Amino acid sequence: MTEKSSSWLGQSKQYVTEVQGEFNKITWPAQTETVNGAISVVVIVVVLATFLGIVDFVLSQLMKQVLG
């Protein structure tokens, strides 16, 4: 093996070791917290989409009235 390839191999092993160490520090949320968060996001998206749809409809009707 050349010095360059062993250096590359050593750096790769060190990188993987460091990634594993950082991965072990992750604190994952509880399942209920994740489900509640997902439900909250879906509800907010539905409410905003409905609101924007209504605003779009009202403005389009207003433009039809103004432009004839």
N, C-alpha and C positions, 0 to 999 in steps of 0.2 A: 504494500500500500504506500502511496505517496503521502507526503506530509500534508498536502492540501486536502486530500480526501479524508484523512483521519481527522483533520481539524474540522472539516465539514460534518463528519459523522458525530464527532463529539459535541459540536454546537447543536446539531439536531437533537441529540439525546438530552442535552441540557434544556433546550426549548420545550420538549415534550414533558420533561420532569416539572418544569416551572408551570406549564399549562395545567398539568394534573394538580399541582399544589394550589393554584388559584381556583380550579374547579371545585376542590374540596372545601373552599371557604364560602361557597354559595349557600345562602339560606333560602330554601324553596318555600313559597307560601303554602298554607294548608289548602286542601282540596276545596273546602267550603269557601274560603277567601277567593280562590281562583274562579269558582263557579259564580259567586256573587259579583265579582268584577266583570265577568263576561256578560252576565245578564244585564248589569248596569249599562255596559257599552251598547248592547243591542237595543235596550229601551231608549237610550239617548239618541241613537241613530234613527230609530223609528220616529221619535218625536220631532227631531229636526227635519227629517225628510218630509214628514206630513206638513209641518209648518211651511217649509220652502215650497212644497207643492201647492198649498193654498195661496201663498203669496204670488206664485207664478200664475196661477189660474186667475186671481183677482186682477193682477196687472195686465194679463192678456185680454181680459174682458174690458178693462178700462181702455186699452189701446184700440180695441175694435170699436168702442163707442166714439173715441176721439177721432179716429181716422175714417170712420164711416163704415 
